[in-house]
Amino acid sequence: MIIVIVVAVPLGVLAAWKHGSILDRVIMLFAVLGFSVPVFVIGYVLAWTLALQLGWLPVQGYTPFADGLWPWLRSLLLPSITLATFYIAIIARITRATMLEIMQQDYIRTARGKGVSESAVLFVHALRNASVPIVTVVGIGIALVISGAVVIESVFALPGLGRLTVDSILRRDYPVIQAVILIFSFVYVVINLLIDLSYTVIDPRIRY
């Protein structure tokens, strides 16, 4: 999750900074495709490219950590990249839209007029004030990642809660279905509670 945010937010900031350029269009093309294409389609494309054609990663299956760090990571890289592609796309898109709005404000022009460096304007003045919508999207995206994990674990044959959910639905194992849904709901509520509390740190004007 941290790696996804570290990648997505600078992409959105860069797209806003280079608004209208080829770089901006390339980043937004990636964001639109990553958000619009179904997760399982991205998974199949990456599996065909990285696993079948290049042979860098295994197509399916899970290797336990006890068998070694690198085999364990190789078995998780492909599904992780698949989920991260969707999540990076949505965060980068929202970051760009929010940054474009913030960069039109008077205090941004004042900071530039005072000779503040462009990096400080982008990441200190603009990004901090754009953080609340971005953090909100991060929380909302958790639900999308959870739903995507259900599909991805089935595509890549991973033994996780998502695949357990699918198997339980096929077997009509209602107690297991209820338990998994309860776990997913609890995680989603806790993460969104933490995000709501983080608003007071990001913007001191917000009080509960």
SVG drawing of the C-alpha trace seen along z (x, -y; Angstrom):
<svg xmlns="http://www.w3.org/2000/svg" viewBox="-25 -38 40 65">
<polyline fill="none" stroke="black" stroke-width="0.4" points="0.0,0.0 2.8,-2.4 4.7,-1.6 1.5,-2.2 1.0,-5.7 4.7,-6.6 4.4,-5.8 0.9,-7.1 1.1,-10.5 4.3,-11.7 2.8,-10.6 -0.3,-12.7 1.8,-15.7 4.0,-15.3 1.0,-15.1 -0.5,-18.3 2.8,-20.1 3.3,-19.2 -0.4,-19.8 -1.1,-19.5 2.3,-18.0 2.9,-14.5 4.0,-13.3 0.7,-14.3 -1.2,-12.6 0.9,-9.4 0.3,-9.3 -3.5,-10.0 -3.7,-7.3 -2.2,-4.8 -4.6,-6.1 -7.7,-5.8 -6.7,-2.3 -5.8,-1.1 -9.1,-2.4 -11.3,-1.3 -10.0,2.2 -11.2,5.0 -8.7,6.3 -8.8,9.8 -8.1,8.6 -5.0,6.8 -4.0,10.0 -4.3,12.1 -2.3,9.5 0.5,9.4 0.5,13.1 0.8,13.6 3.5,10.9 5.7,11.4 5.1,15.1 4.4,16.8 6.4,14.6 9.3,13.4 9.3,16.2 10.2,13.8 7.5,14.8 5.3,17.9 1.9,17.9 0.0,19.2 0.4,20.7 1.8,19.7 5.2,20.6 5.3,20.5 7.8,18.2 9.5,21.3 10.7,22.2 12.8,19.0 12.3,15.3 12.8,14.9 10.5,17.8 7.8,16.4 8.2,12.9 8.1,14.2 4.8,16.0 3.3,12.7 4.7,10.2 2.4,10.8 -0.9,10.5 0.5,7.6 1.4,5.7 -2.0,6.4 -3.8,4.9 -1.3,2.1 -1.9,1.0 -5.6,0.3 -4.9,-1.4 -2.1,-3.6 -4.3,-4.6 -7.1,-5.9 -4.9,-7.7 -2.8,-9.3 -5.9,-10.5 -7.4,-12.1 -4.1,-13.6 -3.8,-15.3 -7.3,-16.7 -6.9,-18.0 -3.5,-19.5 -4.7,-21.3 -7.4,-23.0 -5.0,-23.9 -2.4,-25.3 -4.8,-28.0 -5.1,-29.5 -3.7,-32.8 -1.3,-31.6 0.4,-29.4 1.0,-32.4 2.2,-34.3 4.7,-31.6 6.1,-31.5 6.3,-35.3 8.3,-35.2 10.9,-33.0 10.0,-29.7 11.4,-26.7 9.0,-24.8 9.5,-21.6 8.6,-23.4 5.5,-24.9 4.4,-21.5 5.1,-19.3 4.9,-21.7 2.2,-24.2 0.1,-22.5 0.3,-18.8 -0.4,-19.4 -3.6,-21.3 -4.6,-18.6 -4.0,-15.8 -7.5,-15.5 -9.2,-14.4 -6.3,-12.1 -6.4,-10.5 -10.2,-10.1 -9.7,-8.3 -7.1,-6.0 -9.8,-4.9 -12.4,-4.4 -10.0,-2.4 -9.5,0.1 -13.0,1.5 -12.1,1.7 -8.8,3.5 -10.6,6.0 -13.1,6.8 -10.3,7.0 -8.4,9.4 -11.3,11.8 -10.9,12.0 -7.1,11.9 -6.7,14.8 -8.9,16.9 -7.0,15.9 -3.6,16.7 -4.7,19.6 -3.6,18.0 -4.8,19.4 -6.4,16.3 -9.6,14.9 -10.7,13.9 -10.5,17.4 -12.0,18.8 -15.0,16.5 -15.4,17.7 -15.1,21.4 -17.6,20.9 -20.1,19.3 -19.8,22.2 -20.3,24.7 -23.0,22.5 -21.1,22.5 -23.0,19.6 -21.2,19.4 -17.8,19.0 -19.2,16.4 -20.6,14.5 -17.3,14.7 -15.3,13.5 -17.6,10.6 -17.5,9.6 -13.7,9.6 -13.6,7.5 -16.2,5.1 -14.2,4.7 -10.9,4.0 -12.7,1.5 -14.3,-0.3 -11.0,-0.5 -9.0,-1.8 -11.6,-4.5 -11.8,-5.5 -8.0,-5.9 -8.2,-8.0 -10.9,-10.2 -8.7,-10.8 -5.8,-11.6 -7.7,-14.6 -7.0,-16.5 -3.3,-16.0 -3.3,-17.0 -5.6,-20.0 -5.6,-21.6 -8.8,-23.4 -10.7,-20.1 -11.9,-19.2 -14.2,-16.4"/>
</svg>
